[in-house]
Amino acid sequence: WLEWDDLSNRSALAALRSAVAGNDDAMRRGADDMLETIGFLATATTAAKLIDEVVAAGMPPAAPSLSVLRLNA
């Protein structure tokens, strides 16, 4: 399982935030794909924290790419 410390101690979280906050559509699609994949691996705590992080970075709270994370949260 993917724990919050594993995700937040690496550059992956910063890259996700940057992709979500940016205007590059290709980067946003990549972030969507990563979020869906992480959703299958994340613990409940990690999923909840990650949702908060990417929504704060500018992703709409109802974004489809957050659906698997929401199931885990």
N, C-alpha and C positions, 0 to 999 in steps of 0.2 A: 504494500500500500504506500501511497505517496503522502508523507507527513508534511505539515506546514513548514517546519524547519528545513526540510530538504528542498522545498520550493523557494522559500524566501532567502536562503543563504546563497543562492546562485544567481546568475545573471538572467535566468529565465523569467523571473517575475518582473524585472525591470524591462526586459524586451517585450513582454506581454503588455505592460502598461503603456509603453511607447507606441506599440502597434495600434492599440485601442485608441489612444489619444491623437494619433496622427491622421493625416488626410489621404494617405496612400491606400487605395482600395485593395491592392494585392496584399499589403501587410495586414490589413483588417481581416481579409479572408484567411490568411495564414493563422492569425490569432484565433479566429473562429474554429478552425480545424484543431489547433492546439488545445483550446478550451474543451472541445468535445472529447478529445483523447484523454486529457487530464481528468475529466469527469468520470471516466471508467476506473481510474487508479486512485483517486483522492479519497482520503478518509472524510468523515462527516465534518470534522472541524476544519480541515483544509479546504473543503468545498465551500463552506460558509464564508471563510475568510477571503478566499479567492473571488467569490462573487462580489463581496464588498469592495475589494481592490479594483476590479475591472469596471464596476459601476461607477466608482469614484473617479476612474480615469476617463469616463465618458461613454461607456457602453450602455445602451438602453437596458433597464432592468428586466424587460420582457424579451430580450434577445434570444432567439432559438438556440444559439450556441451555448447558452447557460442551462439548458434543460436537463442534461445529464448531471451537471453539478447540483442542480436543485433537487434531483432525486436522492443524491447522497447527503445533502445538507440537513 
